[in-house]
């Protein structure tokens, strides 16, 4: 039984400290004398009074045995056990438990004080034998804890940067919408995460023209957000020269963006969908072009609903791609809805939460029609937002959501 102990320790001494409360000091001293023979050669057992036992918890001590009598007040025991734990000692408590078996504590093994010396020796041999493994695990735990602390700090830093990125992105969105003629606008914009791969803009081009733009980068997160911000800032809307200007048609504007994206494309392809529309506010005449984007919806004042199909491929994929201009008329009371494809998953309809329930659907068109009687564009946006919030899974939405509502006021409400 002593061979494993000698093999583990080699030439090193196994040093065991023994202490006890006053009524058990005699048994403790006797146990200290017997332990070297019970544990094996190379073992040294030393007796320490309980109040002085902390001094034994130093380098070179392997184990600590403490005998406790229920009738004694164990003065200094807590400090001793704390010191033993800090020194990574194997601790065995022999307790006067009235014959009841007691479970080991978090920091010590527990045996009855009536256990014979052979049992105590066997328990100690097992504890001392496993102590190197416990110490190794303790060192690995300490290293893991340091790495975990560093990882937590890195995660916190990344979260702060993402929050700052979200703030910057929001600052690039319109704070208010231009009111040109009888055209009014409002928007619903909700990222799926910190930042959104969707972006939009509504700008006044001159005294009677307004430009409406929406882009949706394929993907999510910071790369998608950066791409759409670059696209939006790079949208060519007017050419100025020789004392005059020209409003660039939507199809030409998208073609220029596509050329720029393809030219600067790296080894990783980045692409996006988009819609750009120019409206003559004096007549309601609209010119629109799209790049692989879901078809905008017109909610007519007479109750009809139209989809505006815009042919054209994704931005950033094919060199020389052309984008056809589509013409239509916004009549008084009509509303134009331009939205991102996140709405295809915003209204699952099935509360089961299954993958099938989250597949894209056209149910959002029914939701658009259901809110057509909203008194204003802003009210329509608010109603859509409430309907999204009522859907299963809306707290963890699958995709970024953006909805632009462009309204031509009914006759007689232009100045309202």
C-alpha positions as CSV (number, residue, x, y, z in Angstrom):
1,X,0.0,0.0,0.0
2,X,2.9,2.3,0.6
3,X,4.6,1.8,-2.8
4,X,2.3,4.3,-4.7
5,X,3.0,6.9,-2.1
6,X,6.7,6.5,-2.5
7,X,6.4,6.5,-6.3
8,X,4.4,9.7,-6.2
9,X,6.5,11.6,-3.9
10,X,9.9,10.3,-4.8
11,X,12.4,11.8,-2.4
12,X,9.9,14.3,-1.1
13,X,8.5,14.0,2.4
14,X,4.8,13.6,2.9
15,X,4.1,16.1,5.8
16,X,0.8,15.8,7.7
17,X,-0.3,18.3,10.3
18,X,-2.6,17.0,13.0
19,X,-4.7,19.2,15.4
20,X,-7.7,18.9,17.7
21,X,-10.1,20.6,20.0
22,X,-9.1,20.4,23.7
23,X,-11.1,17.2,24.5
24,X,-9.6,15.3,21.6
25,X,-5.9,16.5,21.9
26,X,-4.8,13.2,23.5
27,X,-6.3,11.1,20.6
28,X,-4.8,13.6,18.1
29,X,-1.3,13.3,19.5
30,X,-1.6,9.5,19.4
31,X,-2.8,9.6,15.8
32,X,0.1,11.8,14.9
33,X,2.5,9.2,16.2
34,X,0.7,6.4,14.3
35,X,0.3,8.0,10.9
36,X,3.9,7.6,9.5
37,X,3.5,3.8,9.8
38,X,0.0,3.9,8.4
39,X,0.8,6.1,5.4
40,X,4.3,4.8,4.5
41,X,7.9,5.6,4.7
42,X,8.9,9.2,4.0
43,X,5.8,10.4,6.0
44,X,6.1,12.9,8.8
45,X,3.1,13.7,11.0
46,X,3.4,16.8,13.3
47,X,1.1,17.8,16.2
48,X,-0.1,21.4,16.4
49,X,-2.5,23.0,19.0
50,X,-5.6,24.3,17.2
51,X,-4.9,27.9,18.0
52,X,-1.4,27.6,16.5
53,X,-2.2,25.2,13.6
54,X,-2.4,28.0,10.9
55,X,1.4,28.0,10.9
56,X,1.4,24.5,9.5
57,X,-0.4,25.6,6.3
58,X,2.8,26.5,4.5
59,X,4.9,25.1,1.7
60,X,5.8,21.5,2.4
61,X,2.7,20.5,4.2
62,X,0.6,17.9,2.3
63,X,-2.4,17.2,4.4
64,X,-4.3,18.4,7.5
65,X,-6.2,16.3,10.0
66,X,-8.4,18.0,12.6
67,X,-10.3,16.1,15.4
68,X,-13.4,17.9,16.6
69,X,-15.4,17.2,19.8
70,X,-19.0,18.5,19.9
71,X,-18.5,19.7,23.4
72,X,-15.6,22.0,22.5
73,X,-15.7,25.5,21.0
74,X,-13.4,25.1,18.0
75,X,-11.6,28.5,18.3
76,X,-9.6,29.3,15.2
77,X,-11.1,26.5,13.1
78,X,-12.5,28.7,10.4
79,X,-9.3,30.6,9.9
80,X,-7.4,27.2,9.9
81,X,-9.6,25.8,7.2
82,X,-9.3,28.9,5.1
83,X,-5.6,28.8,5.3
84,X,-5.6,25.1,4.4
85,X,-7.8,25.8,1.3
86,X,-5.5,28.6,0.2
87,X,-2.5,26.3,0.5
88,X,-4.3,23.5,-1.4
89,X,-4.0,21.0,1.4
90,X,-5.9,17.7,1.6
91,X,-8.1,18.2,4.7
92,X,-9.7,15.4,6.8
93,X,-12.1,16.3,9.6
94,X,-12.8,13.7,12.3
95,X,-16.0,14.8,13.9
96,X,-17.9,13.7,17.0
97,X,-21.2,13.1,15.1
98,X,-23.0,10.8,17.5
99,X,-22.7,7.8,15.3
100,X,-24.3,9.6,12.2
101,X,-22.4,9.5,9.0
102,X,-21.7,13.0,7.7
103,X,-21.1,14.0,4.1
104,X,-17.9,15.7,3.1
105,X,-17.8,19.5,2.9
106,X,-16.7,21.6,-0.1
107,X,-13.2,21.9,1.3
108,X,-12.7,18.8,3.4
109,X,-13.5,15.1,3.8
110,X,-15.4,14.1,6.9
111,X,-15.1,10.9,9.0
112,X,-16.4,9.9,12.4
113,X,-14.0,10.6,15.2
114,X,-14.5,7.0,16.3
115,X,-13.0,5.7,13.1
116,X,-10.0,3.4,13.8
117,X,-6.5,4.4,12.9
118,X,-6.5,2.0,9.9
119,X,-9.5,3.7,8.4
120,X,-8.1,7.2,8.9
121,X,-4.9,6.1,7.3
122,X,-6.7,4.6,4.3
123,X,-8.7,7.8,3.8
124,X,-5.6,9.9,4.0
125,X,-3.7,7.8,1.6
126,X,-6.5,8.2,-1.0
127,X,-6.6,11.9,-0.4
128,X,-2.9,12.4,-0.6
129,X,-2.7,10.2,-3.7
130,X,-5.2,12.4,-5.6
131,X,-3.9,15.7,-4.4
132,X,-1.5,16.2,-7.4
133,X,-4.4,15.8,-9.7
134,X,-6.5,18.2,-7.7
135,X,-3.7,20.7,-7.7
136,X,-3.3,20.3,-11.5
137,X,-7.0,20.9,-12.0
138,X,-6.8,24.0,-9.7
139,X,-4.0,25.4,-11.8
140,X,-6.0,24.8,-15.0
141,X,-9.0,26.4,-13.4
142,X,-7.0,29.5,-12.4
143,X,-5.7,29.8,-16.0
144,X,-9.2,29.3,-17.4
145,X,-10.6,31.9,-15.0
146,X,-8.0,34.4,-16.2
147,X,-8.8,33.7,-19.8
148,X,-12.5,33.9,-19.0
149,X,-12.0,37.3,-17.4
150,X,-10.2,38.5,-20.5
151,X,-12.9,37.1,-22.7
152,X,-15.6,38.9,-20.7
153,X,-13.7,42.1,-21.1
154,X,-13.3,41.6,-24.9
155,X,-17.0,40.8,-25.2
156,X,-17.9,44.0,-23.3
157,X,-15.6,46.0,-25.5
158,X,-17.2,44.5,-28.6
159,X,-20.7,45.2,-27.3
160,X,-19.7,48.8,-26.6
161,X,-18.4,49.1,-30.2
162,X,-21.6,47.6,-31.6
163,X,-23.7,50.0,-29.6
164,X,-21.6,52.9,-30.9
165,X,-22.0,51.5,-34.4
166,X,-25.8,51.4,-34.0
167,X,-25.8,55.0,-32.7
168,X,-23.7,56.1,-35.7
169,X,-26.0,54.3,-38.1
170,X,-29.1,55.9,-36.6
171,X,-27.5,59.3,-37.0
172,X,-27.2,58.7,-40.7
173,X,-31.0,58.1,-41.1
174,X,-33.3,61.0,-41.8
175,X,-34.3,62.9,-38.6
176,X,-37.3,64.4,-40.4
177,X,-38.9,64.0,-43.8
178,X,-39.1,66.8,-46.4
179,X,-42.7,68.1,-47.2
180,X,-42.7,69.0,-50.8
181,X,-46.0,69.9,-52.4
182,X,-48.6,67.4,-51.3
183,X,-46.2,64.5,-50.7
184,X,-45.6,63.3,-47.1
185,X,-43.4,60.5,-45.9
186,X,-42.8,58.4,-42.8
187,X,-40.7,55.3,-42.0
188,X,-40.6,52.2,-39.9
189,X,-37.0,50.9,-39.3
190,X,-36.1,48.0,-36.9
191,X,-32.8,46.2,-36.9
192,X,-32.7,42.5,-36.1
193,X,-29.5,43.1,-34.1
194,X,-27.4,46.1,-33.0
195,X,-27.1,47.4,-36.6
196,X,-29.2,46.9,-39.7
197,X,-28.4,45.8,-43.2
198,X,-31.3,48.0,-44.3
199,X,-31.0,51.7,-44.9
200,X,-33.3,54.4,-46.4
201,X,-33.3,58.0,-47.3
202,X,-35.9,60.6,-48.4
203,X,-34.4,63.8,-49.9
204,X,-35.7,66.9,-51.5
205,X,-34.2,67.2,-55.0
206,X,-35.6,70.6,-55.9
207,X,-38.8,72.7,-55.5
208,X,-41.0,70.0,-57.0
209,X,-39.1,66.7,-56.9
210,X,-38.4,64.3,-54.1
211,X,-36.1,61.2,-54.1
212,X,-36.9,58.0,-52.1
213,X,-34.3,55.3,-51.7
214,X,-34.1,52.0,-49.8
215,X,-31.3,49.4,-49.9
216,X,-31.0,46.0,-48.2
217,X,-27.6,44.3,-48.1
218,X,-27.5,40.5,-48.3
219,X,-26.6,39.4,-44.8
220,X,-26.7,40.9,-41.4
221,X,-24.6,42.8,-38.9
222,X,-21.8,45.3,-39.3
223,X,-20.6,44.3,-42.8
224,X,-24.1,44.6,-44.2
225,X,-24.6,47.9,-42.3
226,X,-21.4,49.4,-43.7
227,X,-22.3,48.3,-47.2
228,X,-25.7,49.9,-47.2
229,X,-24.3,53.1,-45.7
230,X,-21.7,53.4,-48.5
231,X,-24.4,52.7,-51.1
232,X,-26.8,55.3,-49.7
233,X,-24.1,58.0,-49.4
234,X,-22.9,57.2,-52.9
235,X,-26.3,57.5,-54.5
236,X,-26.0,60.0,-57.4
237,X,-29.2,62.1,-57.4
238,X,-28.2,65.3,-59.4
239,X,-25.6,66.5,-61.8
240,X,-24.8,70.2,-61.5
241,X,-22.8,72.3,-64.0
242,X,-22.9,75.3,-66.2
243,X,-25.4,77.1,-64.0
244,X,-28.0,74.3,-64.3
245,X,-28.6,70.8,-63.0
246,X,-30.1,67.5,-64.1
247,X,-32.0,65.0,-61.9
248,X,-30.5,61.6,-62.6
249,X,-33.1,59.1,-63.5
250,X,-33.4,56.1,-61.0
251,X,-32.3,53.5,-63.5
252,X,-29.1,55.5,-64.3
253,X,-28.4,56.1,-60.6
254,X,-28.6,52.4,-59.8
255,X,-26.4,51.5,-62.7
256,X,-23.8,53.9,-61.5
257,X,-23.9,52.3,-58.0
258,X,-23.6,48.9,-59.5
259,X,-20.6,49.8,-61.6
260,X,-18.9,51.3,-58.5
261,X,-19.6,48.2,-56.4
262,X,-18.4,45.8,-59.1
263,X,-15.2,47.9,-59.6
264,X,-14.3,47.8,-55.9
265,X,-15.3,44.2,-55.3
266,X,-12.7,42.2,-53.4
267,X,-12.4,38.5,-53.2
268,X,-15.6,38.4,-51.2
269,X,-18.7,39.3,-53.2
270,X,-20.9,41.8,-51.4
271,X,-24.3,42.6,-53.0
272,X,-27.6,44.3,-52.2
273,X,-31.1,45.0,-53.3
274,X,-32.4,48.5,-53.8
275,X,-35.3,50.7,-55.0
276,X,-34.9,54.3,-56.0
277,X,-37.9,56.5,-56.9
278,X,-38.2,60.1,-58.0
279,X,-41.6,61.8,-57.7
280,X,-42.7,65.0,-59.3
281,X,-44.7,66.5,-56.5
282,X,-46.5,69.0,-58.8
283,X,-48.1,66.2,-60.8
284,X,-47.7,63.0,-58.8
285,X,-45.8,61.4,-61.6
286,X,-43.2,58.8,-60.4
287,X,-40.2,57.2,-61.9
288,X,-38.9,54.1,-60.2
289,X,-36.1,51.5,-60.7
290,X,-35.3,48.5,-58.7
291,X,-32.4,46.1,-58.2
292,X,-33.7,42.7,-57.1
293,X,-35.9,44.3,-54.5
294,X,-39.4,43.2,-53.4
295,X,-42.1,45.0,-55.5
296,X,-43.4,48.2,-53.9
297,X,-47.1,48.4,-53.2
298,X,-49.5,51.2,-54.1
299,X,-52.6,51.4,-51.9
300,X,-55.0,53.4,-54.1
301,X,-57.5,55.8,-52.6
302,X,-60.2,53.9,-54.5
303,X,-59.5,50.7,-52.6
304,X,-57.4,49.0,-55.2
305,X,-53.9,47.6,-54.6
306,X,-51.1,47.5,-57.1
307,X,-47.6,45.9,-57.1
308,X,-44.9,47.8,-59.0
309,X,-42.6,45.3,-60.7
310,X,-39.1,46.7,-61.3
311,X,-36.8,44.5,-63.4
312,X,-33.1,44.6,-62.7
313,X,-30.5,42.4,-61.0
314,X,-28.8,42.7,-57.6
315,X,-26.3,45.5,-57.1
316,X,-22.7,44.5,-57.1
317,X,-23.0,41.2,-59.0
318,X,-23.0,41.7,-62.8
319,X,-20.9,44.3,-64.6
320,X,-22.9,46.4,-67.0
321,X,-26.3,45.5,-65.5
322,X,-29.0,47.9,-66.7
323,X,-32.0,49.0,-64.6
324,X,-35.2,49.9,-66.4
325,X,-37.2,53.0,-65.3
326,X,-40.9,52.3,-64.5
327,X,-43.4,55.1,-64.7
328,X,-46.6,55.4,-62.7
329,X,-48.9,58.0,-61.2
330,X,-49.7,58.7,-57.6
331,X,-53.2,60.2,-57.4
332,X,-54.5,62.2,-54.4
333,X,-55.0,59.9,-51.5
334,X,-52.7,57.2,-52.8
335,X,-50.0,55.7,-50.7
336,X,-46.7,54.1,-51.9
337,X,-45.2,51.4,-49.6
338,X,-41.5,50.5,-50.2
339,X,-40.3,47.8,-47.8
340,X,-37.4,45.3,-47.3
341,X,-37.7,41.6,-47.6
342,X,-37.7,41.2,-43.8
343,X,-41.5,41.6,-43.9
344,X,-41.7,38.3,-45.7
345,X,-40.9,36.7,-42.3
346,X,-42.4,39.3,-40.0
347,X,-46.0,37.8,-40.1
348,X,-45.6,34.0,-39.7
349,X,-49.2,33.5,-38.8
350,X,-48.4,30.1,-37.1
351,X,-47.5,30.5,-33.4
352,X,-45.8,27.1,-33.3
353,X,-42.4,28.6,-33.8
354,X,-41.4,25.8,-36.2
355,X,-39.1,26.3,-39.1
356,X,-42.0,25.9,-41.5
357,X,-43.8,28.7,-39.6
358,X,-40.9,31.1,-40.2
359,X,-40.6,30.5,-43.9
360,X,-41.2,33.6,-46.1
361,X,-44.8,34.3,-47.0
362,X,-46.9,37.0,-48.6
363,X,-49.1,37.6,-45.5
364,X,-47.5,41.0,-45.1
365,X,-49.5,42.2,-48.1
366,X,-52.7,41.5,-46.2
367,X,-51.3,43.4,-43.2
368,X,-50.6,46.4,-45.5
369,X,-54.1,46.3,-46.9
370,X,-55.6,46.0,-43.4
371,X,-54.1,49.4,-42.3
372,X,-54.9,51.3,-45.5
373,X,-57.5,53.4,-43.7
374,X,-55.0,54.9,-41.3
375,X,-55.5,58.7,-41.4
376,X,-51.9,59.6,-42.1
377,X,-48.6,58.0,-43.3
378,X,-47.3,58.3,-39.7
379,X,-50.4,56.5,-38.3
380,X,-50.0,53.8,-40.9
381,X,-46.4,53.2,-39.8
382,X,-47.5,53.0,-36.1
383,X,-50.2,50.5,-36.9
384,X,-47.8,48.3,-38.8
385,X,-45.3,48.5,-35.9
386,X,-48.0,47.3,-33.5
387,X,-49.0,44.4,-35.8
388,X,-45.3,43.3,-36.0
389,X,-45.0,43.4,-32.2
390,X,-48.1,41.2,-31.8
391,X,-46.5,38.4,-33.9
392,X,-44.9,35.3,-32.5
393,X,-41.1,35.7,-32.3
394,X,-41.2,39.5,-32.8
395,X,-38.7,40.0,-29.9
396,X,-36.1,37.9,-31.9
397,X,-37.1,38.9,-35.4
398,X,-35.5,36.9,-38.2
399,X,-34.4,39.9,-40.4
400,X,-34.1,43.6,-40.5
401,X,-37.4,45.5,-41.1
402,X,-37.8,48.7,-43.1
403,X,-41.0,50.3,-44.4
404,X,-41.2,53.6,-46.2
405,X,-44.7,55.1,-46.6
406,X,-45.0,57.9,-49.2
407,X,-48.4,59.5,-49.3
408,X,-50.0,62.0,-51.7
409,X,-52.4,63.9,-49.6
410,X,-56.1,63.9,-50.6
411,X,-57.3,67.0,-52.4
412,X,-57.9,69.9,-50.0
413,X,-55.4,68.6,-47.4
414,X,-52.1,69.9,-49.0
415,X,-51.6,72.5,-46.3
416,X,-52.8,70.4,-43.4
